[in-house]
Amino acid sequence: MMDTSRFLNELGSATTWAQARRGLHLLLTNLSDQISNGFQQIGVQTTGKVQPPDPIENLNVVANNGTVHAVLTHNAQVNKQVSYFVEADTDPSFSQPHVFHLNASRTLFAPLPNKDGNGNVLPWHFRAYSQYPGSDPSSHTYFGSQFTPTVVTVGGGAQFTPLPSTGSGTAAANGTQGGLGLGNVLTRLPVGPKRTSVAAI
């Protein structure tokens, strides 16, 4: 909530143009400071995009009996609106990754299937990144490297073929725009025919 009462009172009690001009200057300066602080608190700005966070320094992944534990190391300066993402895909190119939004946390525990529906062991790969509400995602940090990500075999008895990912945020609804977290556009247009609601009878 913006507090401008003192400046409005000073402006209202002005009896000369000089006093009114001073009161108006103080009011506008106060409004500008409060608005800028508010935008900074929520991680956005009035024009353009906020600078994304620096890349995550390291992503470490261990797994056992079908549970994955991923830990992100991020020692760079960050603001409190930072969100973290981990993506998992059986394709090392991350063509349609499953996105885990960690919010402010830098650690993930998640169950994943060890085998697909045909009994083939699934080769999981992982990458991570961070993002502010008003920024694009940071560059990606891989478990292993971008060109040779380390394969993780999660173990355990879970056996099923995962459903295709549908992505996250304002990225494409078919899941093929991985690595975007909240998205890199403000609004994604609807996909397919518009759904109409049916009135209750």
Backbone as JSON Lines, residues from 0, in Angstrom:
{"i":0,"aa":"M","n":[0.84,-1.19,0.0],"ca":[0.0,0.0,0.0],"c":[0.88,1.24,0.0]}
{"i":1,"aa":"M","n":[0.59,2.17,-0.91],"ca":[1.4,3.38,-1.01],"c":[0.9,4.41,-0.01]}
{"i":2,"aa":"D","n":[1.85,5.03,0.7],"ca":[1.53,6.06,1.67],"c":[1.93,7.41,1.1]}
{"i":3,"aa":"T","n":[0.95,8.2,0.74],"ca":[1.23,9.52,0.16],"c":[0.53,10.63,0.94]}
{"i":4,"aa":"S","n":[-0.04,10.28,2.1],"ca":[-0.87,11.26,2.83],"c":[-0.09,12.51,3.21]}
{"i":5,"aa":"R","n":[1.15,12.34,3.69],"ca":[1.93,13.51,4.11],"c":[2.16,14.46,2.96]}
{"i":6,"aa":"F","n":[2.46,13.91,1.78],"ca":[2.74,14.75,0.62],"c":[1.46,15.37,0.07]}
{"i":7,"aa":"L","n":[0.36,14.65,0.12],"ca":[-0.92,15.21,-0.32],"c":[-1.35,16.33,0.62]}
{"i":8,"aa":"N","n":[-1.15,16.13,1.92],"ca":[-1.51,17.19,2.88],"c":[-0.68,18.44,2.64]}
{"i":9,"aa":"E","n":[0.62,18.24,2.37],"ca":[1.49,19.39,2.11],"c":[1.07,20.1,0.83]}
{"i":10,"aa":"L","n":[0.68,19.33,-0.17],"ca":[0.24,19.94,-1.42],"c":[-1.08,20.68,-1.22]}
{"i":11,"aa":"G","n":[-1.98,20.07,-0.45],"ca":[-3.29,20.71,-0.23],"c":[-3.22,21.98,0.6]}
{"i":12,"aa":"S","n":[-2.21,22.08,1.46],"ca":[-2.11,23.27,2.31],"c":[-1.24,24.36,1.71]}
{"i":13,"aa":"A","n":[-0.74,24.12,0.5],"ca":[0.12,25.12,-0.14],"c":[-0.68,26.39,-0.43]}
{"i":14,"aa":"T","n":[-0.06,27.52,-0.17],"ca":[-0.7,28.82,-0.44],"c":[0.01,29.61,-1.52]}
{"i":15,"aa":"T","n":[1.19,29.12,-1.95],"ca":[1.91,29.79,-3.03],"c":[2.27,28.75,-4.09]}
{"i":16,"aa":"W","n":[2.56,29.28,-5.28],"ca":[2.94,28.38,-6.36],"c":[4.22,27.62,-6.01]}
{"i":17,"aa":"A","n":[5.16,28.28,-5.34],"ca":[6.42,27.63,-4.97],"c":[6.16,26.47,-4.01]}
{"i":18,"aa":"Q","n":[5.26,26.68,-3.04],"ca":[4.92,25.62,-2.1],"c":[4.22,24.45,-2.83]}
{"i":19,"aa":"A","n":[3.32,24.79,-3.75],"ca":[2.59,23.76,-4.49],"c":[3.55,22.96,-5.37]}
{"i":20,"aa":"R","n":[4.5,23.67,-6.0],"ca":[5.46,22.99,-6.86],"c":[6.35,22.06,-6.04]}
{"i":21,"aa":"R","n":[6.77,22.53,-4.88],"ca":[7.58,21.68,-4.0],"c":[6.77,20.46,-3.54]}
{"i":22,"aa":"G","n":[5.51,20.68,-3.17],"ca":[4.67,19.57,-2.72],"c":[4.44,18.57,-3.84]}
{"i":23,"aa":"L","n":[4.22,19.06,-5.06],"ca":[4.01,18.16,-6.2],"c":[5.28,17.38,-6.5]}
{"i":24,"aa":"H","n":[6.43,18.04,-6.44],"ca":[7.7,17.35,-6.67],"c":[7.91,16.22,-5.66]}
{"i":25,"aa":"L","n":[7.67,16.53,-4.38],"ca":[7.84,15.52,-3.34],"c":[6.85,14.36,-3.52]}
{"i":26,"aa":"L","n":[5.62,14.69,-3.91],"ca":[4.61,13.64,-4.11],"c":[5.01,12.71,-5.25]}
{"i":27,"aa":"L","n":[5.41,13.31,-6.39],"ca":[5.78,12.48,-7.54],"c":[7.04,11.66,-7.26]}
{"i":28,"aa":"T","n":[8.01,12.25,-6.54],"ca":[9.22,11.51,-6.19],"c":[8.89,10.34,-5.29]}
{"i":29,"aa":"N","n":[8.01,10.58,-4.3],"ca":[7.61,9.51,-3.39],"c":[6.87,8.4,-4.13]}
{"i":30,"aa":"L","n":[5.96,8.79,-5.02],"ca":[5.22,7.79,-5.81],"c":[6.17,6.96,-6.67]}
{"i":31,"aa":"S","n":[7.12,7.63,-7.32],"ca":[8.08,6.92,-8.16],"c":[8.9,5.94,-7.35]}
{"i":32,"aa":"D","n":[9.37,6.36,-6.17],"ca":[10.17,5.48,-5.32],"c":[9.36,4.27,-4.87]}
{"i":33,"aa":"Q","n":[8.1,4.49,-4.46],"ca":[7.28,3.4,-3.97],"c":[6.9,2.43,-5.09]}
{"i":34,"aa":"I","n":[6.62,2.96,-6.27],"ca":[6.28,2.09,-7.4],"c":[7.5,1.26,-7.81]}
{"i":35,"aa":"S","n":[8.67,1.91,-7.89],"ca":[9.89,1.18,-8.25],"c":[10.2,0.09,-7.25]}
{"i":36,"aa":"N","n":[10.03,0.39,-5.97],"ca":[10.27,-0.61,-4.93],"c":[9.29,-1.76,-5.06]}
{"i":37,"aa":"G","n":[8.02,-1.44,-5.36],"ca":[7.02,-2.49,-5.53],"c":[7.35,-3.41,-6.68]}
{"i":38,"aa":"F","n":[7.74,-2.85,-7.8],"ca":[8.13,-3.67,-8.95],"c":[9.35,-4.53,-8.63]}
{"i":39,"aa":"Q","n":[10.3,-3.95,-7.9],"ca":[11.5,-4.71,-7.53],"c":[11.13,-5.87,-6.61]}
{"i":40,"aa":"Q","n":[10.19,-5.64,-5.72],"ca":[9.77,-6.7,-4.78],"c":[9.18,-7.9,-5.51]}
{"i":41,"aa":"I","n":[8.48,-7.66,-6.63],"ca":[7.84,-8.78,-7.33],"c":[8.64,-9.25,-8.56]}
{"i":42,"aa":"G","n":[9.79,-8.64,-8.79],"ca":[10.69,-9.14,-9.83],"c":[10.29,-8.76,-11.24]}
{"i":43,"aa":"V","n":[9.68,-7.59,-11.43],"ca":[9.32,-7.13,-12.76],"c":[9.74,-5.68,-12.9]}
{"i":44,"aa":"Q","n":[9.62,-5.14,-14.11],"ca":[9.84,-3.73,-14.33],"c":[8.85,-3.22,-15.36]}
{"i":45,"aa":"T","n":[8.71,-1.89,-15.43],"ca":[7.65,-1.31,-16.25],"c":[7.9,-1.46,-17.74]}
{"i":46,"aa":"T","n":[9.13,-1.48,-18.15],"ca":[9.44,-1.63,-19.58],"c":[10.47,-2.73,-19.75]}
{"i":47,"aa":"G","n":[10.28,-3.55,-20.77],"ca":[11.23,-4.61,-21.05],"c":[11.22,-5.69,-20.0]}
{"i":48,"aa":"K","n":[12.29,-6.46,-19.97],"ca":[12.39,-7.59,-19.06],"c":[13.5,-7.37,-18.04]}
{"i":49,"aa":"V","n":[13.32,-7.99,-16.89],"ca":[14.35,-7.98,-15.87],"c":[15.51,-8.86,-16.33]}
{"i":50,"aa":"Q","n":[16.71,-8.51,-15.93],"ca":[17.87,-9.34,-16.25],"c":[17.72,-10.7,-15.57]}
{"i":51,"aa":"P","n":[17.89,-11.8,-16.28],"ca":[17.75,-13.12,-15.64],"c":[18.86,-13.35,-14.62]}
{"i":52,"aa":"P","n":[18.63,-14.28,-13.69],"ca":[19.7,-14.6,-12.72],"c":[20.92,-15.17,-13.43]}
{"i":53,"aa":"D","n":[22.05,-15.07,-12.76],"ca":[23.25,-15.74,-13.27],"c":[23.02,-17.24,-13.3]}
{"i":54,"aa":"P","n":[23.73,-17.96,-14.16],"ca":[23.52,-19.41,-14.25],"c":[23.8,-20.13,-12.94]}
{"i":55,"aa":"I","n":[23.12,-21.22,-12.74],"ca":[23.39,-22.12,-11.61],"c":[24.78,-22.71,-11.81]}
{"i":56,"aa":"E","n":[25.57,-22.75,-10.75],"ca":[26.94,-23.23,-10.89],"c":[27.02,-24.75,-11.06]}
{"i":57,"aa":"N","n":[26.15,-25.47,-10.36],"ca":[26.28,-26.92,-10.4],"c":[24.93,-27.59,-10.15]}
{"i":58,"aa":"L","n":[24.72,-28.71,-10.84],"ca":[23.57,-29.56,-10.62],"c":[24.08,-30.96,-10.31]}
{"i":59,"aa":"N","n":[23.69,-31.49,-9.17],"ca":[24.12,-32.84,-8.79],"c":[22.87,-33.7,-8.6]}
{"i":60,"aa":"V","n":[22.92,-34.92,-9.1],"ca":[21.75,-35.81,-9.07],"c":[22.19,-37.19,-8.57]}
{"i":61,"aa":"V","n":[21.44,-37.72,-7.62],"ca":[21.61,-39.11,-7.19],"c":[20.23,-39.76,-7.23]}
{"i":62,"aa":"A","n":[20.2,-41.08,-7.35],"ca":[18.92,-41.79,-7.41],"c":[19.07,-43.17,-6.82]}
{"i":63,"aa":"N","n":[17.97,-43.66,-6.23],"ca":[17.96,-45.01,-5.7],"c":[16.51,-45.46,-5.52]}
{"i":64,"aa":"N","n":[16.24,-46.67,-5.93],"ca":[14.93,-47.29,-5.73],"c":[13.79,-46.41,-6.25]}
{"i":65,"aa":"G","n":[14.03,-45.77,-7.38],"ca":[12.97,-45.0,-8.03],"c":[12.82,-43.57,-7.57]}
{"i":66,"aa":"T","n":[13.64,-43.12,-6.63],"ca":[13.57,-41.74,-6.15],"c":[14.81,-40.97,-6.58]}
{"i":67,"aa":"V","n":[14.57,-39.78,-7.12],"ca":[15.67,-38.91,-7.58],"c":[15.83,-37.77,-6.58]}
{"i":68,"aa":"H","n":[17.08,-37.48,-6.24],"ca":[17.4,-36.32,-5.41],"c":[18.34,-35.43,-6.21]}
{"i":69,"aa":"A","n":[17.86,-34.24,-6.55],"ca":[18.66,-33.26,-7.3],"c":[18.94,-32.05,-6.42]}
{"i":70,"aa":"V","n":[20.18,-31.6,-6.4],"ca":[20.56,-30.44,-5.61],"c":[21.25,-29.42,-6.52]}
{"i":71,"aa":"L","n":[20.79,-28.18,-6.43],"ca":[21.34,-27.08,-7.24],"c":[22.26,-26.25,-6.37]}
{"i":72,"aa":"T","n":[23.42,-25.89,-6.89],"ca":[24.32,-24.96,-6.22],"c":[24.27,-23.64,-6.97]}
{"i":73,"aa":"H","n":[23.86,-22.59,-6.25],"ca":[23.71,-21.27,-6.89],"c":[24.19,-20.23,-5.89]}
{"i":74,"aa":"N","n":[25.44,-19.83,-6.01],"ca":[26.05,-18.88,-5.08],"c":[26.03,-17.45,-5.58]}
{"i":75,"aa":"A","n":[25.47,-17.22,-6.75],"ca":[25.41,-15.87,-7.3],"c":[24.43,-15.01,-6.51]}
{"i":76,"aa":"Q","n":[24.55,-13.7,-6.68],"ca":[23.58,-12.8,-6.05],"c":[22.21,-13.03,-6.68]}
{"i":77,"aa":"V","n":[21.18,-13.18,-5.85],"ca":[19.81,-13.35,-6.34],"c":[18.87,-12.49,-5.52]}
{"i":78,"aa":"N","n":[17.73,-12.17,-6.11],"ca":[16.67,-11.48,-5.38],"c":[15.66,-12.51,-4.87]}
{"i":79,"aa":"K","n":[14.84,-12.12,-3.92],"ca":[14.0,-13.11,-3.25],"c":[12.86,-13.63,-4.1]}
{"i":80,"aa":"Q","n":[12.66,-13.11,-5.31],"ca":[11.62,-13.64,-6.19],"c":[12.13,-14.78,-7.06]}
{"i":81,"aa":"V","n":[13.36,-15.23,-6.86],"ca":[13.94,-16.22,-7.75],"c":[13.2,-17.55,-7.65]}
{"i":82,"aa":"S","n":[12.98,-18.17,-8.79],"ca":[12.41,-19.51,-8.87],"c":[13.41,-20.43,-9.55]}
{"i":83,"aa":"Y","n":[13.39,-21.69,-9.14],"ca":[14.29,-22.7,-9.7],"c":[13.49,-23.8,-10.39]}
{"i":84,"aa":"F","n":[14.07,-24.33,-11.45],"ca":[13.43,-25.38,-12.23],"c":[14.43,-26.51,-12.47]}
{"i":85,"aa":"V","n":[13.94,-27.73,-12.4],"ca":[14.7,-28.9,-12.83],"c":[13.89,-29.59,-13.91]}
{"i":86,"aa":"E","n":[14.55,-30.02,-14.97],"ca":[13.88,-30.75,-16.04],"c":[14.49,-32.14,-16.17]}
{"i":87,"aa":"A","n":[13.61,-33.11,-16.44],"ca":[14.04,-34.5,-16.63],"c":[13.5,-34.98,-17.97]}
{"i":88,"aa":"D","n":[14.33,-35.68,-18.71],"ca":[13.92,-36.21,-20.02],"c":[14.74,-37.46,-20.32]}
{"i":89,"aa":"T","n":[14.11,-38.41,-20.99],"ca":[14.85,-39.59,-21.43],"c":[15.6,-39.32,-22.73]}
{"i":90,"aa":"D","n":[15.31,-38.19,-23.35],"ca":[16.01,-37.77,-24.56],"c":[17.11,-36.78,-24.15]}
{"i":91,"aa":"P","n":[18.38,-37.05,-24.45],"ca":[19.46,-36.14,-24.03],"c":[19.37,-34.75,-24.66]}
{"i":92,"aa":"S","n":[18.56,-34.6,-25.72],"ca":[18.38,-33.27,-26.31],"c":[17.23,-32.5,-25.64]}
{"i":93,"aa":"F","n":[16.57,-33.12,-24.66],"ca":[15.48,-32.48,-23.93],"c":[14.41,-31.96,-24.89]}
{"i":94,"aa":"S","n":[13.97,-32.83,-25.78],"ca":[12.99,-32.43,-26.79],"c":[11.6,-32.2,-26.22]}
{"i":95,"aa":"Q","n":[11.27,-32.88,-25.11],"ca":[9.96,-32.71,-24.49],"c":[10.08,-33.03,-22.99]}
{"i":96,"aa":"P","n":[10.82,-32.18,-22.27],"ca":[11.15,-32.51,-20.89],"c":[9.99,-32.33,-19.92]}
{"i":97,"aa":"H","n":[10.06,-33.08,-18.84],"ca":[9.13,-32.91,-17.72],"c":[9.72,-31.85,-16.79]}
{"i":98,"aa":"V","n":[8.91,-30.84,-16.45],"ca":[9.39,-29.67,-15.73],"c":[8.96,-29.74,-14.26]}
{"i":99,"aa":"F","n":[9.93,-29.59,-13.37],"ca":[9.66,-29.52,-11.94],"c":[9.94,-28.08,-11.48]}
{"i":100,"aa":"H","n":[8.9,-27.4,-11.01],"ca":[9.06,-26.03,-10.53],"c":[9.32,-26.1,-9.03]}
{"i":101,"aa":"L","n":[10.52,-25.7,-8.61],"ca":[10.91,-25.8,-7.21],"c":[10.59,-24.55,-6.41]}
{"i":102,"aa":"N","n":[10.05,-23.5,-7.05],"ca":[9.87,-22.21,-6.4],"c":[11.21,-21.73,-5.86]}
{"i":103,"aa":"A","n":[11.32,-21.4,-4.57],"ca":[12.57,-20.86,-4.03],"c":[13.56,-21.95,-3.62]}
{"i":104,"aa":"S","n":[13.12,-23.2,-3.59],"ca":[13.98,-24.29,-3.13],"c":[15.05,-24.62,-4.17]}
{"i":105,"aa":"R","n":[16.18,-25.11,-3.68],"ca":[17.25,-25.57,-4.58],"c":[17.49,-27.07,-4.44]}
{"i":106,"aa":"T","n":[16.46,-27.79,-4.03],"ca":[16.59,-29.24,-3.94],"c":[15.28,-29.9,-4.35]}
{"i":107,"aa":"L","n":[15.39,-31.08,-4.94],"ca":[14.23,-31.81,-5.46],"c":[14.31,-33.26,-5.05]}
{"i":108,"aa":"F","n":[13.21,-33.78,-4.51],"ca":[13.0,-35.22,-4.36],"c":[11.82,-35.57,-5.24]}
{"i":109,"aa":"A","n":[11.99,-36.55,-6.14],"ca":[10.89,-36.91,-7.04],"c":[10.98,-38.38,-7.41]}
{"i":110,"aa":"P","n":[9.83,-39.06,-7.46],"ca":[9.82,-40.44,-7.94],"c":[9.74,-40.47,-9.46]}
{"i":111,"aa":"L","n":[10.52,-41.34,-10.09],"ca":[10.48,-41.53,-11.53],"c":[10.5,-43.03,-11.83]}
{"i":112,"aa":"P","n":[9.85,-43.45,-12.93],"ca":[9.85,-44.88,-13.26],"c":[11.22,-45.33,-13.75]}
{"i":113,"aa":"N","n":[11.58,-46.54,-13.37],"ca":[12.85,-47.11,-13.8],"c":[12.78,-47.68,-15.21]}
{"i":114,"aa":"K","n":[11.6,-48.24,-15.57],"ca":[11.44,-48.87,-16.88],"c":[10.16,-48.38,-17.54]}
{"i":115,"aa":"D","n":[10.14,-48.46,-18.88],"ca":[8.91,-48.12,-19.6],"c":[7.98,-49.33,-19.6]}
{"i":116,"aa":"G","n":[6.84,-49.17,-20.27],"ca":[5.84,-50.22,-20.27],"c":[6.29,-51.52,-20.91]}
{"i":117,"aa":"N","n":[7.34,-51.47,-21.72],"ca":[7.87,-52.68,-22.35],"c":[9.03,-53.31,-21.57]}
{"i":118,"aa":"G","n":[9.35,-52.73,-20.43],"ca":[10.42,-53.28,-19.61],"c":[11.8,-52.76,-19.93]}
{"i":119,"aa":"N","n":[11.9,-51.74,-20.79],"ca":[13.2,-51.15,-21.13],"c":[13.59,-50.11,-20.07]}
{"i":120,"aa":"V","n":[14.84,-50.17,-19.61],"ca":[15.32,-49.21,-18.62],"c":[15.32,-47.8,-19.23]}
{"i":121,"aa":"L","n":[14.79,-46.84,-18.5],"ca":[14.69,-45.46,-18.99],"c":[15.96,-44.68,-18.63]}
{"i":122,"aa":"P","n":[16.61,-44.07,-19.62],"ca":[17.83,-43.3,-19.36],"c":[17.48,-41.83,-19.07]}
{"i":123,"aa":"W","n":[17.38,-41.48,-17.82],"ca":[16.98,-40.11,-17.47],"c":[18.15,-39.15,-17.54]}
{"i":124,"aa":"H","n":[17.86,-37.91,-17.99],"ca":[18.85,-36.83,-18.04],"c":[18.24,-35.62,-17.34]}
{"i":125,"aa":"F","n":[19.1,-34.77,-16.79],"ca":[18.61,-33.65,-15.98],"c":[19.35,-32.35,-16.32]}
{"i":126,"aa":"R","n":[18.6,-31.26,-16.22],"ca":[19.19,-29.93,-16.32],"c":[18.39,-28.99,-15.41]}
{"i":127,"aa":"A","n":[18.95,-27.83,-15.11],"ca":[18.31,-26.89,-14.19],"c":[18.58,-25.46,-14.62]}
{"i":128,"aa":"Y","n":[17.75,-24.56,-14.14],"ca":[17.91,-23.13,-14.42],"c":[17.07,-22.34,-13.43]}
{"i":129,"aa":"S","n":[17.26,-21.04,-13.43],"ca":[16.5,-20.16,-12.54],"c":[15.84,-19.05,-13.36]}
{"i":130,"aa":"Q","n":[14.92,-18.34,-12.72],"ca":[14.16,-17.31,-13.44],"c":[13.47,-16.39,-12.45]}
{"i":131,"aa":"Y","n":[13.33,-15.12,-12.84],"ca":[12.5,-14.17,-12.11],"c":[11.15,-14.06,-12.82]}
{"i":132,"aa":"P","n":[10.1,-13.59,-12.13],"ca":[8.8,-13.45,-12.8],"c":[8.86,-12.58,-14.06]}
{"i":133,"aa":"G","n":[9.72,-11.56,-14.06],"ca":[9.77,-10.66,-15.2],"c":[10.98,-10.87,-16.09]}
{"i":134,"aa":"S","n":[11.63,-12.03,-16.01],"ca":[12.81,-12.26,-16.83],"c":[12.65,-13.51,-17.68]}
{"i":135,"aa":"D","n":[13.54,-13.67,-18.63],"ca":[13.69,-14.95,-19.31],"c":[14.42,-15.89,-18.36]}
{"i":136,"aa":"P","n":[14.42,-17.19,-18.64],"ca":[15.19,-18.11,-17.81],"c":[16.69,-17.85,-17.95]}
{"i":137,"aa":"S","n":[17.43,-18.24,-16.93],"ca":[18.88,-18.21,-17.03],"c":[19.32,-19.3,-18.01]}
{"i":138,"aa":"S","n":[20.57,-19.3,-18.37],"ca":[21.07,-20.39,-19.2],"c":[21.02,-21.69,-18.4]}
{"i":139,"aa":"H","n":[21.01,-22.81,-19.1],"ca":[20.79,-24.1,-18.46],"c":[22.1,-24.7,-17.93]}
{"i":140,"aa":"T","n":[21.98,-25.37,-16.82],"ca":[23.09,-26.12,-16.24],"c":[22.72,-27.59,-16.26]}
{"i":141,"aa":"Y","n":[23.59,-28.42,-16.81],"ca":[23.29,-29.83,-17.03],"c":[23.98,-30.7,-16.0]}
{"i":142,"aa":"F","n":[23.34,-31.83,-15.69],"ca":[24.04,-32.87,-14.95],"c":[24.87,-33.62,-15.97]}
{"i":143,"aa":"G","n":[26.17,-33.4,-15.91],"ca":[27.05,-33.8,-17.01],"c":[27.34,-32.56,-17.82]}
{"i":144,"aa":"S","n":[27.09,-32.6,-19.1],"ca":[27.26,-31.42,-19.95],"c":[26.13,-31.37,-20.96]}
{"i":145,"aa":"Q","n":[26.01,-30.23,-21.64],"ca":[24.93,-30.07,-22.61],"c":[24.99,-31.11,-23.72]}
{"i":146,"aa":"F","n":[26.19,-31.44,-24.16],"ca":[26.32,-32.34,-25.3],"c":[26.44,-33.81,-24.89]}
{"i":147,"aa":"T","n":[26.86,-34.04,-23.66],"ca":[26.9,-35.41,-23.14],"c":[26.35,-35.43,-21.72]}
{"i":148,"aa":"P","n":[25.02,-35.2,-21.58],"ca":[24.45,-35.23,-20.22],"c":[24.59,-36.62,-19.62]}
{"i":149,"aa":"T","n":[24.83,-36.64,-18.32],"ca":[25.03,-37.91,-17.63],"c":[23.71,-38.67,-17.51]}
{"i":150,"aa":"V","n":[23.74,-39.93,-17.86],"ca":[22.55,-40.77,-17.75],"c":[22.36,-41.18,-16.29]}
{"i":151,"aa":"V","n":[21.12,-41.07,-15.82],"ca":[20.79,-41.5,-14.47],"c":[19.8,-42.66,-14.56]}
{"i":152,"aa":"T","n":[20.16,-43.8,-13.99],"ca":[19.25,-44.93,-13.87],"c":[18.66,-44.89,-12.47]}
{"i":153,"aa":"V","n":[17.35,-44.69,-12.37],"ca":[16.76,-44.41,-11.06],"c":[16.56,-45.66,-10.22]}
{"i":154,"aa":"G","n":[16.53,-46.85,-10.85],"ca":[16.33,-48.07,-10.09],"c":[14.89,-48.22,-9.61]}
{"i":155,"aa":"G","n":[14.64,-49.24,-8.85],"ca":[13.31,-49.47,-8.32],"c":[12.45,-50.31,-9.25]}
{"i":156,"aa":"G","n":[11.24,-50.59,-8.81],"ca":[10.37,-51.48,-9.54],"c":[9.3,-50.82,-10.37]}
{"i":157,"aa":"A","n":[9.23,-49.46,-10.34],"ca":[8.18,-48.77,-11.11],"c":[8.39,-48.98,-12.6]}
{"i":158,"aa":"Q","n":[7.34,-49.4,-13.29],"ca":[7.45,-49.69,-14.73],"c":[6.21,-49.17,-15.44]}
{"i":159,"aa":"F","n":[6.38,-48.08,-16.16],"ca":[5.32,-47.56,-17.02],"c":[5.93,-46.55,-17.97]}
{"i":160,"aa":"T","n":[5.28,-46.34,-19.08],"ca":[5.74,-45.36,-20.05],"c":[5.17,-44.0,-19.68]}
{"i":161,"aa":"P","n":[6.01,-43.02,-19.33],"ca":[5.48,-41.71,-18.94],"c":[4.67,-41.08,-20.06]}
{"i":162,"aa":"L","n":[3.61,-40.35,-19.67],"ca":[2.84,-39.58,-20.64],"c":[3.7,-38.44,-21.18]}
{"i":163,"aa":"P","n":[3.43,-37.98,-22.4],"ca":[4.21,-36.85,-22.93],"c":[4.04,-35.6,-22.07]}
{"i":164,"aa":"S","n":[5.13,-34.87,-21.91],"ca":[5.08,-33.62,-21.14],"c":[4.31,-32.56,-21.92]}
{"i":165,"aa":"T","n":[3.6,-31.71,-21.17],"ca":[2.93,-30.58,-21.8],"c":[3.6,-29.25,-21.45]}
{"i":166,"aa":"G","n":[4.82,-29.33,-20.9],"ca":[5.61,-28.13,-20.7],"c":[5.21,-27.33,-19.48]}
{"i":167,"aa":"S","n":[5.5,-26.05,-19.51],"ca":[5.23,-25.18,-18.36],"c":[5.03,-23.74,-18.83]}
{"i":168,"aa":"G","n":[4.38,-22.96,-17.99],"ca":[4.22,-21.53,-18.22],"c":[3.6,-21.19,-19.57]}
{"i":169,"aa":"T","n":[4.11,-20.14,-20.18],"ca":[3.59,-19.7,-21.48],"c":[4.32,-20.36,-22.65]}
{"i":170,"aa":"A","n":[5.14,-21.36,-22.38],"ca":[5.77,-22.13,-23.46],"c":[4.7,-22.95,-24.18]}
{"i":171,"aa":"A","n":[5.06,-23.53,-25.31],"ca":[4.11,-24.29,-26.13],"c":[3.41,-25.36,-25.29]}
{"i":172,"aa":"A","n":[2.11,-25.51,-25.52],"ca":[1.3,-26.44,-24.74],"c":[1.58,-27.9,-25.07]}
{"i":173,"aa":"N","n":[2.36,-28.16,-26.11],"ca":[2.69,-29.55,-26.46],"c":[4.01,-30.02,-25.83]}
{"i":174,"aa":"G","n":[4.6,-29.19,-24.99],"ca":[5.79,-29.59,-24.25],"c":[7.09,-29.55,-25.01]}
{"i":175,"aa":"T","n":[7.07,-29.05,-26.24],"ca":[8.28,-29.09,-27.06],"c":[9.15,-27.84,-26.93]}
{"i":176,"aa":"Q","n":[8.77,-26.92,-26.04],"ca":[9.6,-25.74,-25.77],"c":[10.11,-25.83,-24.34]}
{"i":177,"aa":"G","n":[10.93,-26.81,-24.09],"ca":[11.5,-26.97,-22.77],"c":[12.47,-25.86,-22.44]}
{"i":178,"aa":"G","n":[12.82,-25.78,-21.17],"ca":[13.82,-24.82,-20.73],"c":[13.34,-23.41,-20.58]}
{"i":179,"aa":"L","n":[12.01,-23.19,-20.6],"ca":[11.5,-21.82,-20.51],"c":[10.85,-21.51,-19.18]}
{"i":180,"aa":"G","n":[10.66,-22.5,-18.32],"ca":[10.13,-22.23,-16.99],"c":[8.78,-21.55,-17.02]}
{"i":181,"aa":"L","n":[8.73,-20.32,-16.52],"ca":[7.49,-19.53,-16.53],"c":[7.11,-19.09,-17.93]}
{"i":182,"aa":"G","n":[8.05,-19.15,-18.86],"ca":[7.84,-18.71,-20.24],"c":[8.69,-17.51,-20.56]}
{"i":183,"aa":"N","n":[8.79,-17.2,-21.84],"ca":[9.53,-16.0,-22.26],"c":[8.64,-14.99,-22.96]}
{"i":184,"aa":"V","n":[7.32,-15.27,-22.98],"ca":[6.35,-14.29,-23.47],"c":[5.31,-14.1,-22.38]}
{"i":185,"aa":"L","n":[4.68,-12.93,-22.38],"ca":[3.72,-12.6,-21.33],"c":[2.44,-13.42,-21.45]}
{"i":186,"aa":"T","n":[1.97,-13.61,-22.69],"ca":[0.71,-14.31,-22.91],"c":[0.88,-15.31,-24.04]}
{"i":187,"aa":"R","n":[0.42,-16.54,-23.82],"ca":[0.38,-17.53,-24.88],"c":[-1.04,-17.6,-25.4]}
{"i":188,"aa":"L","n":[-1.2,-17.54,-26.7],"ca":[-2.53,-17.59,-27.3],"c":[-3.13,-18.98,-27.11]}
{"i":189,"aa":"P","n":[-4.47,-19.08,-27.1],"ca":[-5.08,-20.39,-26.93],"c":[-4.71,-21.34,-28.07]}
{"i":190,"aa":"V","n":[-4.7,-22.62,-27.75],"ca":[-4.34,-23.65,-28.71],"c":[-5.59,-24.44,-29.07]}
{"i":191,"aa":"G","n":[-5.84,-24.62,-30.38],"ca":[-6.99,-25.42,-30.81],"c":[-8.28,-24.63,-30.69]}
{"i":192,"aa":"P","n":[-9.41,-25.31,-30.92],"ca":[-10.71,-24.63,-30.87],"c":[-11.02,-24.13,-29.46]}
{"i":193,"aa":"K","n":[-11.67,-23.0,-29.39],"ca":[-12.02,-22.43,-28.1],"c":[-13.1,-23.27,-27.43]}
{"i":194,"aa":"R","n":[-12.89,-23.57,-26.16],"ca":[-13.86,-24.35,-25.44],"c":[-15.01,-23.46,-24.99]}
{"i":195,"aa":"T","n":[-16.21,-23.96,-25.07],"ca":[-17.38,-23.21,-24.62],"c":[-17.96,-23.88,-23.41]}
{"i":196,"aa":"S","n":[-18.39,-23.09,-22.46],"ca":[-18.97,-23.65,-21.24],"c":[-20.41,-24.01,-21.47]}
{"i":197,"aa":"V","n":[-20.86,-25.04,-20.79],"ca":[-22.25,-25.48,-20.91],"c":[-23.0,-24.98,-19.7]}
{"i":198,"aa":"A","n":[-24.07,-24.26,-19.94],"ca":[-24.86,-23.7,-18.85],"c":[-25.54,-24.82,-18.06]}
{"i":199,"aa":"A","n":[-25.56,-24.65,-16.73],"ca":[-26.22,-25.65,-15.9],"c":[-27.72,-25.61,-16.14]}
{"i":200,"aa":"I","n":[-28.33,-26.78,-16.17],"ca":[-29.78,-26.87,-16.4],"c":[-30.49,-26.91,-15.07]}
